[in-house]
Amino acid sequence: MGEQVTPLRVGMAGAGRISGQYLSTLARTEALRLTAVTDLDGARAEEAAAASGARAVGDLADLLARDDVDAVLNLTIPAVHADVALAAIAAGKHVYGEKPLATTREEAAAVLAAARAASVRVGCAPDTVLGTGVQTGRRAVDDGLIGTPVAATAFMTTPGHETWHPDPEFYYRPGGGPLLDMGPYYISALIHLLGPVAAVTGAASTPRAEREIASGPRAGQRFAVEVDTHVTGVLQHANGALSTLLMSFDIHEAHLPRIEVHGTEGSLSLPDPNLFDGVVEVWRARSDGWRSLPVSAGHPHAGRGIGLADLAVALATGRPHLASAELAEHVLDVMLTLLDAAHQGRTLTVTTTCERPAPVA
């Protein structure tokens, strides 16, 4: 990331499936040093700590009491994201968490208010938007390569996480579903590309009341679905552009693009925003077809946790960090408002906003 800073000492809360990707980034990032790990499953905490030279501790209170923890990496389940963040802030720790920031607007607002009062930083995934895929696309938009943006599309389709996850129930409980689970990647990317969202219109459905676990020791067990599993909508950006969004756990396969941005002079096709890199293509008016763009911006070879590393550098240099709680709060509000609009059958105003994040050079 360029700048040399004293490593931010990190305590990791939650050592589940996603933690391996974070551990890889922590191990190779000079701005970060993992010092402590806790998990409800003590064996998982021990394993993660042993692999990284950190210490496994009994519970969150033990982790927060440590003098060698400056920031908490919150990898717990969505339902307790806000509770863990508030506890960390109360202990005077910075926080970087997995998405979503919280499961309700009230929780998200409480986290931001507590952080301001305690003068600590809060960051939130996704940080995939800081990679070369989205950032090269953003550079093309900012350079006027497709003229004035007028529309975008964003599609995420899968048959559901129970096809691969051994304990998938939390994806189908409040705080889960395709929109709150995967929407942050796509909506964060759209905000980087086009700016904040002013209003939304949507529709949603739950085609199946139950799902069946397909793998692991619990294969064959069925569980109830408590959230919408197919959500579609239109996001009206403050700059006038319209984004069409589809998030589904009910589509087996599709030929849909991930994200496209369409302007007065052409179109851009961006890679999966759940990844950090990938090819960006452009089609210009009166051209003879699509062509690939060279990488022009973003963190190369990035992994999950680059947003926390950026927060560490931002702390040392006094600048805002890019994967901010303000952006995460707005993304959450967009998603919850979209679900409200879907259930009410009308267009609703998004009550929060945020600054369009600064680009990654």
PyMOL commands that set and color helices and strands:
alter all, ss='L'
color gray80, all
select helices_A, chain A and resi 19-27+42-52+60-64+78-90+105-118+128-130+132-142+161-163+169-172+177-194+306-317+325-344
alter helices_A, ss='H'
color red, helices_A
select strands_A, chain A and resi 8-13+32-38+55-56+71-74+94-97+122-124+149-157+197-205+210-212+222-224+230-237+242-248+259-263+266-270+281-284+291-292+348-349
alter strands_A, ss='S'
color yellow, strands_A
deselect
rebuild
show_as cartoon
